């Protein structure tokens, strides 16, 4: 078993990697990918009990979900069922 300090550093690196990819996905307007990555980062932070990291992750997660929902609303306005 890894010592807790090393284990936490590995999780912190994983969270940082996921969030870096999530920010890039947000910039490319890839909402589903951004949501998947931020949700994975949140789960990793939760398992590490890294509450500060969790707080940092929530806003990009909410933004990706908001943008995904907005895209769905916009498409539903343009599609007509005859």
Z-matrix of the N, CA and C atoms (Angstrom, degrees):
N
C 1 1.457
C 2 1.528 1 109.48
N 3 1.323 2 116.69 1 138.90
C 4 1.453 3 121.55 2 179.95
C 5 1.525 4 110.84 3 -72.74
N 6 1.323 5 117.35 4 144.26
C 7 1.462 6 118.72 5 172.17
C 8 1.524 7 109.12 6 -61.26
N 9 1.321 8 117.43 7 149.15
C 10 1.462 9 120.68 8 -172.60
C 11 1.519 10 112.49 9 -61.84
N 12 1.333 11 119.51 10 -34.95
C 13 1.456 12 121.13 11 -179.56
C 14 1.529 13 110.69 12 -65.32
N 15 1.315 14 116.97 13 -43.64
C 16 1.462 15 121.21 14 178.17
C 17 1.520 16 109.44 15 -66.59
N 18 1.323 17 116.38 16 -42.38
C 19 1.461 18 121.95 17 179.55
C 20 1.528 19 110.06 18 -60.18
N 21 1.327 20 117.29 19 -43.42
C 22 1.462 21 120.94 20 179.89
C 23 1.528 22 110.51 21 -65.88
N 24 1.325 23 117.43 22 -38.51
C 25 1.456 24 120.20 23 -179.71
C 26 1.526 25 110.80 24 -66.94
N 27 1.330 26 117.22 25 -37.35
C 28 1.466 27 120.89 26 176.62
C 29 1.520 28 109.55 27 -64.01
N 30 1.329 29 117.25 28 -43.27
C 31 1.471 30 120.35 29 178.99
C 32 1.519 31 110.80 30 -66.11
N 33 1.334 32 117.38 31 -39.34
C 34 1.466 33 120.76 32 178.57
C 35 1.523 34 110.31 33 -62.72
N 36 1.319 35 117.25 34 -40.74
C 37 1.465 36 120.73 35 177.12
C 38 1.520 37 110.79 36 -64.24
N 39 1.321 38 117.03 37 -41.00
C 40 1.469 39 121.71 38 179.04
C 41 1.526 40 110.56 39 -63.86
N 42 1.326 41 116.52 40 -42.92
C 43 1.464 42 120.98 41 178.54
C 44 1.519 43 109.81 42 -61.65
N 45 1.318 44 116.87 43 -45.72
C 46 1.463 45 121.58 44 179.69
C 47 1.528 46 111.36 45 -61.04
N 48 1.330 47 116.32 46 -41.67
C 49 1.465 48 121.09 47 178.50
C 50 1.531 49 110.79 48 -62.72
N 51 1.327 50 116.37 49 -46.24
C 52 1.464 51 120.72 50 179.59
C 53 1.525 52 111.23 51 -62.78
N 54 1.333 53 116.91 52 -43.37
C 55 1.454 54 119.91 53 -178.04
C 56 1.528 55 111.97 54 -69.26
N 57 1.310 56 117.32 55 -34.40
C 58 1.464 57 120.17 56 176.19
C 59 1.526 58 109.89 57 -62.53
N 60 1.321 59 116.60 58 -44.55
C 61 1.465 60 120.93 59 177.54
C 62 1.522 61 111.05 60 -66.08
N 63 1.333 62 117.39 61 -37.06
C 64 1.467 63 121.49 62 179.68
C 65 1.522 64 110.77 63 -65.54
N 66 1.323 65 117.51 64 -42.91
C 67 1.465 66 120.09 65 178.43
C 68 1.526 67 110.87 66 -63.05
N 69 1.317 68 116.65 67 -39.53
C 70 1.466 69 120.01 68 177.21
C 71 1.528 70 110.44 69 -63.83
N 72 1.329 71 117.21 70 -40.73
C 73 1.468 72 121.24 71 178.64
C 74 1.531 73 110.59 72 -64.88
N 75 1.329 74 117.03 73 -39.19
C 76 1.467 75 120.05 74 176.97
C 77 1.528 76 110.82 75 -62.00
N 78 1.324 77 116.98 76 -41.96
C 79 1.468 78 120.46 77 178.99
C 80 1.522 79 111.99 78 -64.33
N 81 1.330 80 117.00 79 -30.66
C 82 1.471 81 121.36 80 178.83
C 83 1.532 82 111.87 81 -88.21
N 84 1.332 83 116.95 82 2.87
C 85 1.473 84 123.11 83 -178.99
C 86 1.524 85 111.79 84 62.16
N 87 1.308 86 116.87 85 34.34
C 88 1.475 87 122.69 86 175.42
C 89 1.526 88 107.87 87 -97.62
N 90 1.327 89 114.47 88 80.36
C 91 1.466 90 121.20 89 -170.18
C 92 1.522 91 113.09 90 -64.74
N 93 1.319 92 118.40 91 -41.54
C 94 1.462 93 120.44 92 -179.05
C 95 1.531 94 111.07 93 -65.01
N 96 1.329 95 116.04 94 -42.19
C 97 1.464 96 120.64 95 178.93
C 98 1.528 97 110.64 96 -66.17
N 99 1.319 98 116.93 97 -42.04
C 100 1.463 99 120.86 98 178.48
C 101 1.530 100 110.55 99 -62.25
N 102 1.325 101 116.43 100 -41.89
C 103 1.470 102 119.76 101 178.92
C 104 1.527 103 110.73 102 -65.31
N 105 1.315 104 116.74 103 -42.48
C 106 1.469 105 120.09 104 179.75
C 107 1.531 106 110.97 105 -61.55
N 108 1.317 107 116.16 106 -44.44
C 109 1.465 108 120.28 107 -178.41
C 110 1.532 109 112.28 108 -68.32
N 111 1.334 110 116.86 109 -43.35
C 112 1.465 111 118.80 110 179.95
C 113 1.522 112 111.45 111 -68.53
N 114 1.322 113 117.60 112 -34.98
C 115 1.465 114 120.21 113 176.77
C 116 1.536 115 110.60 114 -64.94
N 117 1.325 116 116.74 115 -39.52
C 118 1.466 117 120.67 116 177.42
C 119 1.521 118 110.45 117 -65.94
N 120 1.330 119 116.82 118 -40.24
C 121 1.471 120 120.65 119 177.93
C 122 1.530 121 110.35 120 -64.50
N 123 1.324 122 116.47 121 -40.93
C 124 1.461 123 120.46 122 178.65
C 125 1.525 124 111.20 123 -63.18
N 126 1.309 125 116.89 124 -42.99
C 127 1.461 126 121.02 125 178.53
C 128 1.533 127 110.68 126 -63.18
N 129 1.320 128 117.01 127 -41.64
C 130 1.465 129 121.02 128 178.82
C 131 1.524 130 110.35 129 -64.83
N 132 1.330 131 116.87 130 -43.84
C 133 1.467 132 120.83 131 178.81
C 134 1.523 133 110.70 132 -63.92
N 135 1.324 134 116.82 133 -39.56
C 136 1.460 135 120.66 134 179.10
C 137 1.519 136 111.11 135 -62.70
N 138 1.323 137 116.37 136 -44.00
C 139 1.467 138 119.39 137 -179.16
C 140 1.529 139 111.33 138 -67.15
N 141 1.341 140 116.58 139 -25.07
C 142 1.469 141 120.83 140 177.65
C 143 1.531 142 111.36 141 -90.32
N 144 1.326 143 116.45 142 -1.49
C 145 1.462 144 122.48 143 -176.96
C 146 1.532 145 110.77 144 56.47
N 147 1.324 146 115.67 145 37.54
C 148 1.464 147 122.99 146 -179.43
C 149 1.531 148 108.28 147 -94.94
N 150 1.314 149 115.90 148 81.22
C 151 1.459 150 121.10 149 -172.26
C 152 1.524 151 112.82 150 -67.73
N 153 1.318 152 117.63 151 -33.73
C 154 1.458 153 120.24 152 175.66
C 155 1.513 154 111.37 153 -63.37
N 156 1.325 155 116.10 154 -41.75
C 157 1.465 156 120.49 155 176.94
C 158 1.525 157 110.43 156 -64.75
N 159 1.318 158 116.61 157 -39.99
C 160 1.464 159 119.88 158 179.34
C 161 1.528 160 110.37 159 -59.73
N 162 1.330 161 116.19 160 -42.12
C 163 1.466 162 120.28 161 179.32
C 164 1.531 163 110.73 162 -62.96
N 165 1.321 164 117.33 163 -37.36
C 166 1.465 165 122.40 164 -179.70
C 167 1.529 166 111.12 165 -70.19
N 168 1.311 167 117.67 166 -30.04
C 169 1.466 168 122.98 167 -175.46
C 170 1.529 169 112.08 168 -81.00
N 171 1.315 170 117.03 169 -30.06
C 172 1.467 171 120.87 170 -171.58
C 173 1.531 172 113.26 171 -60.43
N 174 1.330 173 118.95 172 -42.30
C 175 1.470 174 119.63 173 -177.92
C 176 1.527 175 113.04 174 -63.19
N 177 1.340 176 119.76 175 -47.24
C 178 1.474 177 117.62 176 175.87
C 179 1.536 178 112.66 177 -63.15
N 180 1.322 179 117.35 178 -32.99
C 181 1.464 180 120.63 179 177.25
C 182 1.531 181 109.85 180 -64.61
N 183 1.315 182 116.63 181 -46.99
C 184 1.465 183 120.10 182 178.66
C 185 1.524 184 111.50 183 -62.55
N 186 1.333 185 116.82 184 -40.37
C 187 1.465 186 120.26 185 179.89
C 188 1.523 187 111.48 186 -63.93
N 189 1.327 188 116.97 187 -42.27
C 190 1.464 189 118.92 188 179.26
C 191 1.525 190 110.58 189 -64.87
N 192 1.320 191 117.28 190 -38.65
C 193 1.475 192 120.14 191 177.98
C 194 1.517 193 111.22 192 -68.10
N 195 1.336 194 116.43 193 -40.48
C 196 1.466 195 120.04 194 179.31
C 197 1.525 196 110.65 195 -63.03
N 198 1.325 197 116.83 196 -44.36
C 199 1.461 198 120.53 197 -179.84
C 200 1.529 199 111.70 198 -65.57
N 201 1.325 200 116.27 199 -38.22
C 202 1.469 201 120.62 200 177.92
C 203 1.526 202 109.92 201 -63.16
N 204 1.323 203 116.09 202 -44.44
C 205 1.470 204 119.97 203 179.20
C 206 1.527 205 111.11 204 -65.51
N 207 1.337 206 116.64 205 -40.04
C 208 1.463 207 120.34 206 179.08
C 209 1.522 208 110.80 207 -63.05
N 210 1.326 209 117.21 208 -40.55
C 211 1.464 210 120.95 209 177.53
C 212 1.524 211 110.57 210 -62.16
N 213 1.314 212 117.17 211 -40.30
C 214 1.468 213 121.06 212 179.24
C 215 1.530 214 110.36 213 -66.05
N 216 1.310 215 116.84 214 -40.36
C 217 1.471 216 120.64 215 178.60
C 218 1.525 217 109.99 216 -65.12
N 219 1.333 218 116.36 217 -44.44
C 220 1.467 219 120.11 218 -179.58
C 221 1.529 220 111.06 219 -61.41
N 222 1.313 221 117.10 220 -42.04
C 223 1.470 222 120.27 221 179.80
C 224 1.522 223 110.62 222 -67.88
N 225 1.318 224 117.64 223 -38.15
C 226 1.472 225 119.62 224 -179.00
C 227 1.528 226 111.27 225 -65.58
N 228 1.314 227 117.28 226 -25.32
C 229 1.458 228 121.12 227 177.93
C 230 1.524 229 112.06 228 -76.45
N 231 1.316 230 116.69 229 -25.48
C 232 1.462 231 119.74 230 -177.12
C 233 1.524 232 112.87 231 -93.79
N 234 1.315 233 118.20 232 -17.11
C 235 1.451 234 121.68 233 -178.45
C 236 1.528 235 109.30 234 -92.72
N 237 1.308 236 114.94 235 128.78
C 238 1.473 237 119.82 236 178.01
C 239 1.513 238 108.47 237 -115.10
N 240 1.298 239 115.44 238 131.22
C 241 1.461 240 120.84 239 175.41
C 242 1.521 241 106.47 240 -96.14
N 243 1.308 242 115.91 241 122.96
C 244 1.456 243 120.56 242 -176.29
C 245 1.498 244 110.85 243 -100.56
